[in-house]
Amino acid sequence: MNHYDIIIIGGGITGTAIAHECSKYKLTAALLERGTDIGIGATKGNGGVVHPGYDPTPGSLKAKINVQGANLYPKLAKDLNFGMINPGIFVIGFTDADEVALKHKLEFGIKNGVRDLAIINADQMRNREPHLAANAKHALYAPTATVVDPFEVAIAFAENAKANGVAILMSQPVTAIQKRRDGSFLINTPDRQLSCSYIVNAAGNHADNVASLAGISEYQMKPRHGDLLVLDKDMANKPQTVIFPCPRPDTKGIACIPTVHGNTIVGSTATMMDDKEAVNNYAPGIQALIDGVHKILPELDASKIIRTFAGLRPVVLDNNNDFFIAESQTVSGFIHAAGIQSPGVAAAPAIAEQVRDLLDNAGLKMIPKLDYNPYREKRIVFADLSIDQQDALIHQNPAYGRIVCRCETVTEGEIIDAIHGVIPAQTLDAVKRRTRAGMGRCQSGFCQYKVIAILSRELGLPVSDICLEDRGSQQLCGPVKGGVK
């Protein structure tokens, strides 16, 4: 049975950020993820805005960690080679009451330490975004705001953590936790038994369920469901700025978000749910998104929607809408990183540092590694290369000359790289997240069967065993014509 100093439960952006931070120190650590890949829970179900920190109430845990985390992103993006853009944010006001609310957020941001915030007028807004609604009067402008792909960041954290010695274990739902007499923990999954000195619970919407396995009932959680839309890259009048309406108490509102890869995301709705697996889309939610975005960008063409998806934000009840990051009061050595809703993406690197300090205070001395490698090699993106670079790469490996996904110009070589990567892609969606094969206009209509064939060949599995994501999500069940395989 393997023993670790730390076991992190949950492979979303919070858990992988913690793994990445722990990999800098002389200790043994493992990350357990119940799904088939990194970042497939709450992490993949949001718009990827790295909020600068004007929204949280000053003095709250969110306020402190949001700003700290956002400030860490530029260096992380450079070191770990993940995509990041800096479009800034407009929070749009339409009325005099909105202007008062925006000034309130400006004060919050200044108190929280956000740089370069300003209230701007209609002419200043339209110099940058000429297609804003005619009745938009003013905006809070946050020029330091950035955007990432959250699942790409989680994969980057996990790959760097693994390269620095952290065990990353997929398909490992935790089924039992026992605190032993010597102070250590015994953790069971369906096919493993592991022990550790400390547990970090970063299990997203299931953090309270994981805590209950250890006999801890210090909080309850409920997910907040949000529908989102993805629009085609060729949409006319695309916004260059992240655009939010004046927020409500429970949500930042329906926003229009430019992405790292040139699409536009509209999201999200905010509905409290009981079901922690309810990631279906609902027609009223989709219509609410379209109606909401038309209030700020009336000319946005809804016919350019190529995908709808949904996410669940983990909310700790009766906690002032704040994060819950602390050592358990009842079970020593059990660290909570729960309730990481928005701005969880922005806060993740700072949450990792706070968890590090909690572990240190709990008795695990964090001694830096002398041989820690902070860098992650940039993956090959064929479409981003010059013609000469593409020719040289194809000459070296002809697989890069075979286009699999026409919409995103993804090659067989890139898909093979993903399948055999540091954190291997073993499902269709895992390949999609790493390479964008299937994320284009046709949404896998032309390339899915080719990706299935490559996965089948590279993994040595029959095509009928290749899953979309979770176990049981096979896309093929047998031949559709007699004798055809």
C-alpha positions as CSV (number, residue, x, y, z in Angstrom):
1,M,0.0,0.0,0.0
2,N,1.4,3.4,-1.0
3,H,1.8,6.1,1.7
4,Y,1.9,9.8,0.8
5,D,2.4,12.9,2.9
6,I,-0.6,14.5,1.1
7,I,-3.5,13.1,-0.9
8,I,-5.6,15.7,-2.8
9,I,-9.1,14.6,-3.6
10,G,-10.4,16.3,-6.8
11,G,-8.8,17.0,-10.1
12,G,-10.4,20.3,-11.1
13,I,-8.5,23.6,-11.4
14,T,-8.4,23.9,-7.5
15,G,-7.1,20.4,-6.9
16,T,-4.5,20.6,-9.7
17,A,-3.3,24.0,-8.6
18,I,-2.8,22.6,-5.1
19,A,-0.9,19.6,-6.6
20,H,1.2,22.0,-8.7
21,E,2.0,24.0,-5.5
22,C,2.8,20.9,-3.5
23,S,5.2,19.6,-6.2
24,K,7.6,22.5,-5.3
25,Y,8.4,20.9,-1.9
26,K,10.2,17.9,-0.5
27,L,7.2,15.7,0.1
28,T,5.2,12.9,-1.4
29,A,1.8,13.7,-2.9
30,A,-1.0,12.1,-5.0
31,L,-4.1,13.5,-6.6
32,L,-7.2,11.3,-6.9
33,E,-9.8,12.3,-9.6
34,R,-13.0,10.3,-9.8
35,G,-13.4,11.0,-13.6
36,T,-11.5,9.8,-16.6
37,D,-9.6,13.1,-17.0
38,I,-8.5,16.3,-15.3
39,G,-10.9,19.2,-15.1
40,I,-14.2,17.6,-16.2
41,G,-16.4,18.8,-13.3
42,A,-17.1,22.4,-12.4
43,T,-13.8,23.4,-14.1
44,K,-15.0,22.9,-17.7
45,G,-18.4,24.5,-17.1
46,N,-17.6,28.2,-17.0
47,G,-16.4,31.0,-19.3
48,G,-12.8,31.2,-18.1
49,V,-12.7,34.8,-17.0
50,V,-9.9,35.6,-14.6
51,H,-11.8,38.2,-12.6
52,P,-9.5,40.9,-11.3
53,G,-11.3,41.3,-7.9
54,Y,-13.7,44.2,-7.9
55,D,-16.7,42.0,-7.1
56,P,-16.0,40.3,-3.7
57,T,-16.9,42.1,-0.5
58,P,-13.7,43.6,1.0
59,G,-12.4,41.6,4.0
60,S,-13.9,38.3,2.7
61,L,-11.7,35.3,1.9
62,K,-12.8,35.7,-1.7
63,A,-11.6,39.3,-1.9
64,K,-8.1,38.4,-0.6
65,I,-7.6,35.3,-2.7
66,N,-9.2,36.6,-5.9
67,V,-6.8,39.4,-6.3
68,Q,-3.7,37.4,-5.2
69,G,-4.6,34.6,-7.7
70,A,-5.3,36.9,-10.6
71,N,-1.9,38.6,-10.1
72,L,-0.2,35.2,-10.4
73,Y,-1.6,34.3,-13.8
74,P,0.7,36.1,-16.2
75,K,3.8,34.3,-14.9
76,L,2.0,31.0,-14.7
77,A,0.8,31.3,-18.3
78,K,4.4,32.0,-19.4
79,D,6.0,29.2,-17.3
80,L,3.3,26.5,-18.0
81,N,2.6,27.5,-21.6
82,F,-1.2,27.8,-21.5
83,G,-3.2,30.4,-23.5
84,M,-4.2,33.7,-21.9
85,I,-5.6,36.9,-23.4
86,N,-6.1,40.3,-21.8
87,P,-9.4,41.7,-23.1
88,G,-10.4,43.6,-19.9
89,I,-13.9,43.8,-18.6
90,F,-16.8,46.3,-19.0
91,V,-19.5,46.1,-16.4
92,I,-22.3,48.0,-18.1
93,G,-24.8,50.3,-16.4
94,F,-28.1,51.4,-18.0
95,T,-29.6,53.6,-15.3
96,D,-28.6,56.0,-12.6
97,A,-29.1,53.2,-10.0
98,D,-26.7,51.1,-12.0
99,E,-24.1,53.9,-11.9
100,V,-24.4,53.9,-8.1
101,A,-23.9,50.2,-8.0
102,L,-20.8,50.5,-10.4
103,K,-19.3,53.1,-8.1
104,H,-19.8,50.7,-5.2
105,K,-17.9,48.0,-7.1
106,L,-15.2,50.5,-7.9
107,E,-14.8,51.1,-4.2
108,F,-14.7,47.4,-3.6
109,G,-12.0,46.9,-6.2
110,I,-9.9,49.8,-4.8
111,K,-10.1,48.4,-1.3
112,N,-9.3,44.9,-2.6
113,G,-6.2,46.2,-4.4
114,V,-7.3,45.9,-8.0
115,R,-5.2,48.2,-10.3
116,D,-6.4,50.7,-12.9
117,L,-10.2,50.5,-12.4
118,A,-12.3,53.4,-13.7
119,I,-15.8,54.4,-14.4
120,I,-16.1,55.4,-18.1
121,N,-18.9,57.1,-20.1
122,A,-20.8,56.0,-23.1
123,D,-18.4,57.5,-25.7
124,Q,-15.4,55.9,-24.0
125,M,-17.2,52.5,-24.1
126,R,-18.2,52.8,-27.7
127,N,-14.7,53.7,-28.8
128,R,-13.8,50.1,-27.9
129,E,-17.2,48.4,-28.3
130,P,-19.2,50.2,-31.0
131,H,-22.0,47.7,-31.0
132,L,-23.1,48.1,-27.4
133,A,-26.8,48.7,-26.7
134,A,-27.9,52.3,-27.4
135,N,-29.1,52.7,-23.8
136,A,-25.8,51.7,-22.2
137,K,-24.7,54.8,-20.3
138,H,-21.6,54.0,-18.3
139,A,-19.3,51.1,-17.3
140,L,-16.9,50.0,-14.7
141,Y,-13.7,49.3,-16.8
142,A,-11.2,46.7,-15.4
143,P,-8.4,46.6,-18.0
144,T,-6.3,44.0,-16.1
145,A,-8.9,41.2,-16.5
146,T,-7.8,38.2,-18.5
147,V,-9.4,35.0,-20.0
148,V,-8.1,31.4,-20.0
149,D,-9.4,28.0,-20.9
150,P,-9.9,26.6,-17.3
151,F,-9.5,23.0,-18.3
152,E,-6.3,23.8,-20.2
153,V,-5.0,25.5,-17.0
154,A,-5.9,22.5,-14.9
155,I,-4.2,20.1,-17.4
156,A,-1.1,22.4,-17.3
157,F,-1.0,22.4,-13.5
158,A,-1.4,18.6,-13.4
159,E,1.2,17.9,-16.1
160,N,3.8,20.1,-14.3
161,A,2.9,18.5,-10.9
162,K,3.3,15.0,-12.4
163,A,6.6,16.0,-14.0
164,N,7.7,17.1,-10.5
165,G,6.8,13.9,-8.8
166,V,3.1,14.1,-7.9
167,A,1.1,10.9,-8.7
168,I,-2.0,11.8,-10.8
169,L,-4.5,9.0,-10.6
170,M,-7.7,9.0,-12.7
171,S,-10.9,7.0,-12.3
172,Q,-10.4,6.9,-8.6
173,P,-13.6,7.9,-6.7
174,V,-13.0,7.9,-3.0
175,T,-15.4,5.4,-1.3
176,A,-14.1,5.4,2.3
177,I,-11.8,7.5,4.6
178,Q,-10.6,6.2,8.0
179,K,-8.6,8.2,10.5
180,R,-6.2,5.8,12.1
181,R,-4.8,5.7,15.7
182,D,-1.4,6.9,14.5
183,G,-3.0,10.0,13.0
184,S,-2.8,9.0,9.4
185,F,-5.7,8.4,7.0
186,L,-6.6,5.3,5.1
187,I,-8.4,6.0,1.8
188,N,-10.3,3.4,-0.3
189,T,-11.2,3.7,-4.0
190,P,-12.8,0.8,-5.9
191,D,-9.5,-0.7,-6.8
192,R,-6.9,0.9,-4.5
193,Q,-6.1,1.4,-0.8
194,L,-3.8,4.3,0.0
195,S,-2.6,6.0,3.2
196,C,-1.5,9.6,3.9
197,S,-0.7,12.0,6.7
198,Y,-2.9,14.8,5.3
199,I,-5.9,15.1,3.1
200,V,-6.9,18.1,1.0
201,N,-10.5,18.0,0.0
202,A,-10.9,19.8,-3.4
203,A,-13.8,17.7,-4.6
204,G,-15.9,20.5,-6.0
205,N,-19.6,20.0,-5.8
206,H,-19.0,16.7,-3.9
207,A,-16.7,18.2,-1.2
208,D,-19.3,17.8,1.5
209,N,-19.8,14.2,0.5
210,V,-16.1,13.5,0.7
211,A,-15.9,15.2,4.1
212,S,-18.7,13.1,5.4
213,L,-16.7,9.9,4.6
214,A,-14.2,11.1,7.2
215,G,-17.1,11.8,9.7
216,I,-17.0,15.6,9.1
217,S,-20.2,17.6,8.8
218,E,-19.0,21.2,9.0
219,Y,-20.9,22.5,6.0
220,Q,-23.4,21.6,3.3
221,M,-23.2,22.3,-0.4
222,K,-25.6,22.9,-3.2
223,P,-24.7,23.5,-6.9
224,R,-25.7,26.6,-8.8
225,H,-26.5,25.5,-12.4
226,G,-25.5,27.7,-15.3
227,D,-26.2,27.4,-19.0
228,L,-23.7,28.7,-21.5
229,L,-23.4,29.2,-25.3
230,V,-20.5,29.0,-27.7
231,L,-20.6,31.0,-30.9
232,D,-18.8,30.5,-34.1
233,K,-15.5,32.2,-34.7
234,D,-16.8,33.9,-37.9
235,M,-19.5,35.8,-36.0
236,A,-19.8,39.4,-37.1
237,N,-19.2,42.3,-34.6
238,K,-17.5,40.1,-32.1
239,P,-16.8,41.9,-28.8
240,Q,-13.1,42.5,-27.9
241,T,-13.9,43.0,-24.2
242,V,-15.6,40.8,-21.6
243,I,-18.9,42.5,-21.2
244,F,-21.1,42.0,-18.1
245,P,-24.3,43.8,-17.1
246,C,-24.5,45.4,-13.7
247,P,-24.5,42.4,-11.3
248,R,-27.2,41.0,-9.0
249,P,-26.4,39.7,-5.5
250,D,-26.3,36.0,-6.6
251,T,-24.7,36.3,-10.0
252,K,-22.5,38.5,-12.1
253,G,-25.1,38.3,-14.8
254,I,-25.2,37.1,-18.4
255,A,-21.9,38.1,-20.0
256,C,-20.3,38.0,-23.5
257,I,-16.8,36.6,-23.3
258,P,-14.1,36.5,-26.0
259,T,-12.1,33.3,-25.7
260,V,-8.4,32.4,-26.1
261,H,-9.2,30.6,-29.4
262,G,-11.4,33.2,-31.1
263,N,-14.9,31.9,-30.3
264,T,-17.3,33.9,-28.1
265,I,-19.0,32.5,-25.0
266,V,-22.3,33.7,-23.6
267,G,-23.0,32.8,-20.0
268,S,-24.4,32.1,-17.6
269,T,-27.7,31.6,-15.9
270,A,-27.8,30.9,-12.2
271,T,-30.2,28.4,-10.7
272,M,-29.8,26.6,-7.5
273,M,-30.2,22.8,-7.9
274,D,-30.4,19.7,-5.7
275,D,-28.9,17.3,-8.3
276,K,-25.0,17.5,-8.2
277,E,-24.8,15.9,-11.7
278,A,-27.4,18.1,-13.4
279,V,-25.3,19.4,-16.3
280,N,-28.1,19.3,-18.8
281,N,-29.2,22.4,-20.8
282,Y,-32.7,23.7,-20.4
283,A,-34.6,25.6,-23.1
284,P,-35.7,28.4,-20.7
285,G,-32.0,28.9,-19.7
286,I,-30.9,29.0,-23.3
287,Q,-33.5,31.6,-24.1
288,A,-32.6,33.6,-21.0
289,L,-29.0,33.7,-22.3
290,I,-30.0,35.0,-25.7
291,D,-32.4,37.6,-24.3
292,G,-29.8,38.6,-21.7
293,V,-26.9,39.1,-24.2
294,H,-29.2,41.0,-26.5
295,K,-29.7,43.6,-23.8
296,I,-26.0,44.5,-24.0
297,L,-25.2,43.5,-27.6
298,P,-28.5,43.7,-29.6
299,E,-26.8,42.8,-32.9
300,L,-25.3,39.5,-31.7
301,D,-26.4,36.8,-34.1
302,A,-27.9,33.9,-32.3
303,S,-27.7,31.8,-35.4
304,K,-24.0,31.6,-34.8
305,I,-24.5,29.4,-31.7
306,I,-22.6,26.1,-32.4
307,R,-22.7,24.6,-28.9
308,T,-24.6,24.8,-25.6
309,F,-23.2,23.4,-22.4
310,A,-23.8,23.8,-18.6
311,G,-21.8,24.0,-15.5
312,L,-22.4,23.6,-11.7
313,R,-20.8,26.1,-9.3
314,P,-20.1,24.6,-5.9
315,V,-21.8,26.7,-3.2
316,V,-21.3,26.2,0.5
317,L,-24.6,27.1,2.2
318,D,-24.9,29.7,5.0
319,N,-21.3,30.9,4.3
320,N,-22.0,34.4,3.0
321,N,-21.4,33.2,-0.5
322,D,-17.7,32.8,0.4
323,F,-15.0,30.1,-0.1
324,F,-14.5,27.6,2.7
325,I,-10.8,27.0,3.0
326,A,-9.6,25.7,6.4
327,E,-8.4,22.8,8.4
328,S,-11.3,20.7,9.8
329,Q,-12.3,21.6,13.4
330,T,-13.1,18.0,14.1
331,V,-10.5,15.9,12.2
332,S,-7.0,17.2,12.3
333,G,-5.0,17.0,9.1
334,F,-8.1,17.2,6.9
335,I,-8.0,20.4,4.9
336,H,-11.1,21.8,3.2
337,A,-10.9,23.7,-0.1
338,A,-14.6,23.9,-0.7
339,G,-17.2,26.2,-2.2
340,I,-14.9,27.3,-4.9
341,Q,-17.5,29.1,-7.1
342,S,-16.8,32.3,-9.1
343,P,-14.1,33.7,-9.0
344,G,-12.6,30.2,-8.6
345,V,-10.6,30.2,-11.8
346,A,-8.9,33.5,-10.8
347,A,-8.4,32.4,-7.2
348,A,-7.0,28.9,-7.8
349,P,-3.3,29.7,-7.7
350,A,-3.7,31.7,-4.4
351,I,-6.0,29.0,-2.9
352,A,-3.1,26.6,-3.5
353,E,-0.7,28.9,-1.6
354,Q,-3.2,29.2,1.2
355,V,-3.6,25.4,1.4
356,R,0.2,25.2,1.5
357,D,0.3,27.5,4.5
358,L,-2.5,25.5,6.2
359,L,-0.5,22.3,5.7
360,D,2.6,23.9,7.1
361,N,0.7,25.2,10.1
362,A,-0.7,21.7,10.6
363,G,2.7,20.3,11.0
364,L,3.9,19.3,7.4
365,K,7.0,21.4,6.9
366,M,7.2,22.7,3.4
367,I,10.9,22.5,2.4
368,P,11.5,23.7,-1.2
369,K,13.0,21.3,-3.7
370,L,16.2,22.4,-5.2
371,D,15.5,20.5,-8.5
372,Y,11.9,21.8,-9.0
373,N,11.2,22.5,-12.6
374,P,8.6,25.3,-13.0
375,Y,8.3,25.0,-16.8
376,R,6.0,23.0,-19.0
377,E,6.9,22.4,-22.6
378,K,4.6,24.0,-25.1
379,R,2.6,21.5,-27.1
380,I,2.7,21.5,-30.9
381,V,-0.2,23.5,-32.4
382,F,0.1,22.8,-36.1
383,A,-2.3,25.7,-37.1
384,D,-0.1,28.2,-35.3
385,L,3.1,27.3,-37.2
386,S,4.5,29.1,-40.3
387,I,4.4,27.2,-43.6
388,D,8.1,26.5,-43.3
389,Q,7.7,25.2,-39.8
390,Q,4.8,23.0,-40.9
391,D,6.8,21.6,-43.8
392,A,9.7,20.8,-41.6
393,L,7.5,19.1,-39.0
394,I,5.7,17.0,-41.7
395,H,9.1,16.0,-43.1
396,Q,10.1,14.8,-39.6
397,N,6.8,13.0,-38.9
398,P,4.2,12.6,-41.7
399,A,1.4,12.3,-39.1
400,Y,1.5,16.0,-38.8
401,G,0.6,16.3,-42.5
402,R,-2.7,14.4,-42.1
403,I,-5.5,16.9,-41.1
404,V,-8.2,15.2,-38.9
405,C,-10.3,18.1,-37.8
406,R,-10.8,20.5,-40.7
407,C,-12.6,23.2,-38.6
408,E,-9.7,23.7,-36.3
409,T,-6.9,22.3,-38.5
410,V,-5.9,19.6,-36.0
411,T,-3.5,16.9,-37.3
412,E,-3.1,13.2,-36.5
413,G,0.3,14.0,-35.0
414,E,-1.2,16.4,-32.4
415,I,-3.9,13.8,-31.5
416,I,-1.2,11.1,-31.0
417,D,0.8,13.5,-28.9
418,A,-2.3,14.1,-26.7
419,I,-3.0,10.3,-26.3
420,H,0.6,9.7,-25.2
421,G,1.0,12.9,-23.2
422,V,2.1,13.4,-19.6
423,I,-1.6,13.2,-18.6
424,P,-2.8,10.9,-21.4
425,A,-6.0,11.6,-23.3
426,Q,-8.0,8.4,-23.4
427,T,-11.5,9.7,-24.4
428,L,-12.9,11.8,-27.2
429,D,-13.5,14.8,-25.0
430,A,-10.0,14.5,-23.5
431,V,-8.5,14.7,-27.0
432,K,-10.8,17.6,-27.7
433,R,-9.7,19.6,-24.6
434,R,-6.0,19.2,-25.5
435,T,-6.1,19.6,-29.3
436,R,-9.5,21.3,-30.1
437,A,-10.4,18.4,-32.5
438,G,-14.2,18.6,-32.5
439,M,-14.5,22.1,-31.0
440,G,-15.1,23.9,-34.4
441,R,-18.2,24.7,-36.4
442,C,-19.2,21.1,-37.1
443,Q,-18.8,20.0,-33.5
444,S,-17.2,16.7,-34.4
445,G,-19.6,16.0,-37.3
446,F,-16.7,15.3,-39.7
447,C,-13.8,14.2,-37.5
448,Q,-15.2,12.2,-34.6
449,Y,-15.0,8.8,-36.4
450,K,-11.4,9.6,-37.3
451,V,-10.5,10.4,-33.7
452,I,-12.2,7.2,-32.5
453,A,-10.0,5.2,-35.0
454,I,-6.8,6.9,-33.8
455,L,-7.7,6.3,-30.1
456,S,-8.5,2.7,-30.9
457,R,-5.2,2.1,-32.6
458,E,-3.0,4.0,-30.1
459,L,-4.7,2.5,-27.0
460,G,-5.0,-1.0,-28.4
461,L,-8.8,-1.0,-27.8
462,P,-11.7,-1.9,-30.1
463,V,-13.6,1.1,-31.4
464,S,-16.7,0.1,-29.4
465,D,-14.7,0.7,-26.2
466,I,-13.8,4.3,-27.0
467,C,-15.8,6.7,-24.7
468,L,-16.9,10.2,-25.1
469,E,-16.0,11.0,-21.5
470,D,-17.2,8.9,-18.6
471,R,-17.4,5.2,-18.4
472,G,-20.4,3.9,-20.3
473,S,-20.4,6.7,-22.9
474,Q,-19.2,4.7,-25.8
475,Q,-20.1,6.2,-29.2
476,L,-20.2,2.9,-31.2
477,C,-21.9,-0.3,-30.2
478,G,-21.3,-2.4,-33.4
479,P,-21.4,-2.5,-37.2
480,V,-24.4,-0.8,-38.8
481,K,-24.2,-2.9,-42.0
482,G,-23.7,-6.6,-42.2
483,G,-20.0,-7.6,-42.3
484,V,-18.8,-4.0,-42.0
485,K,-16.5,-3.3,-39.0
